[in-house]
């Protein structure tokens, strides 16, 4: 009789613990998604961006891929760009200033363009939303820990029409491209993903900004062997640019 009573009392406790853990995880996911939005330029959504932490808290700064703000056909900046927090039309914030895009569109070298494909932008008014913390990461440490380090991508899915979380992806190694400022990954990619943040699944810190696809071909007929994602790694150059840009805001 006593054993049956104990079992009956134990079951609701286990259910309560599970429900609380599930709720906490979902709440953390919602917070991360609220720190991400879309870039809307000249009548269309061009990519994804992150609301990032910096010292000047009275100003809001976002980070995205540089090519998201520029028209590749005209090789010039789009005329009107704004940030839509959580991709909500009623949360539309005009972009007032951008950091130097490193002459991205004037360089014909594909590798150099990948390395320069990131930019910071300030918003015309304060955005009261969660922010993502940039984490400086060294290429060598990534190579040594790539088996244990899992990634989470937060990206605008054009087909679904919303920002979603992509999990269970990893840092990859490609013999076709080895550069200390680039992060190669196998996260699912698609239209609208440019500028999406890549986070450490464990720490939730921003490790890199997705730039585009890396198509790997196989000789002798150059058949496609694999398609991976390439991102700009957060390193000292990126952090110094954020500090300089933040200090320039008035």
Protein Blocks (a to p, Z undefined) as FASTA:
>chain_A
ZZmmmmmmmmmmmmmmmmmmmmmmmmmmmmmmmmpccddeehiafbdcdddddfblmbcc
ddddfklmpcfklopacfbdcddehhiaklcccdfbdcdehhmmmpmbfklmmmmmccdd
ddfbdcdddddddddddfklmmmmmmmmccddddddfknopacddehiacdddfkbccfk
bccdfbdcdehkgopacddfklopafbdcfbdcdddddfklpafbdcdddddddfklmmm
mmmmmmmpZZ
